[in-house]
């Protein structure tokens, strides 16, 4: 198992975009910026953060925010096979589908691919958090 992710903050509108399969993708980093068996956090805003993982030659992208206590930390999680474990409280999630192992929680998953040494991430949709609707 390994951990220790890294983070970049940016607005998706400032980065190259392409369309593929009817979705908009953003050029978020160079492939060599993704450590193997570790994560990289991409920040869009306080509620939209994505953790990208490179395992073998495959890329996976899930929400960086652990739903257990709404903490942005999963890029720093421990990886084992195709799961990431939150380093704060041990919740474990599948990188393939975002489902919590042993619980009902689920991470948002994103399409991600590499082309010509660049990592392209499906542009996240801005979502208002549930708690803000109470105001």
N, C-alpha and C positions, 0 to 999 in steps of 0.2 A: 504494500500500500504506500502511496505517496501523497503529498499535499503541496502547499506553497504555490498559490496562483499569483497572477499579476493582473493589473487593472489599467484600463484606458477610459478616459471620459471624453465624449464627443457628441455632437448633434448629427444624426444620420443625414440631414439635409446637406451637410458639408462634405460628403464623401461620394465617390463615384458610385453610380447605380447601374444595374442592368435588370432586364426583365427575363424571366425564365419560367416556363410552365404557368404563366399568368400571374406570377408573384414578382414583387420588387425585391431585389437583393442589394445589399450594401457591401462595399469593399471595406472590411473592418481591420485587416492587418495582413502582414506577410505570413506565409506558412511557417517560416523559421522563427517567428515570434511566439509560436505556440509550443510550449514545452511538452515533451512526450510524457504521458501518464500524469499530467497535471492540468490545471485549468487557467483560463484567462477570462477576466471579467470585462464586459463591455457595458458602459453606463450610458443610458439614453436620458433618463431622469430618475427621480427618487423611486418611482414605482415600476420602471421598466429597465431591468438590468438582465443581461444574458451572460451565462457562463459557457465558454466553448472549450471542449476537451479534444485532445488528439490522442487516440489510442491505436497503436500500430499505425496503419495508414488510413484509419477512419476518423472522421470528425463528427462530433455530437454537440448539440447546442440545447441548453435548457435554461429555465429561469435561474438567475443567480440568487434569488431571494428564497430562502427556506420558508415554506408556509407554516411550519410549526410555531415560530415566534416572529415571523416576518423580518428575518435578519438577512442582509445581503452578504453571504459568506460561502456559497457552494463552490465557487471557483477554487477555494482553499480547502475543499473537502478531501477526504481520503478516497482514493480510487481502488477498486478491486473488481477485476473483470469489467463488466459493463454497468457498474453501479458507482454512485458517489454517496459518501456518508457525510452528513453535516458534522463539522468538527465541534459544534457547541453541545448538541444533545443526542447525537448518534442516529438521527433519522436517516434511513437509507432509501435512495431513489434509483430507478432504472434510467440509464442514459438513453435507452432506445425509445421508451414511451412515457417517461416522466412519473410513472406510478411509484408510490411509496411501497416498499416491501413491508408487509405486516400492518398496513394502515390504509385509510381511505383517502389520504392526501394525494395530490398530483401536481407535478411541475408542468408549466407550459413548455412545450418543445418547439424547436424551430428547425427549419431546413437550413443546411449549411453545406457548402462545397468548396473545393479548391480548384482553381484554374490559373495556370501560368504562375504558380508560386504565391497567389493571393487567396485569402480566405473571404468568401462571400456568404453573408448571413441574411436570411429572410428578414425583411424589415418588420420590426415589431409594430403592432397596432397599439396606440395609446389607450390605456384602460384606466378608468377612474376606479380607485380602490373602493371596496364596499363601505368602509368606515366613513368615507367622505360624503356618501349619499345620505347619511343621517343628519347632516348639517343643513 
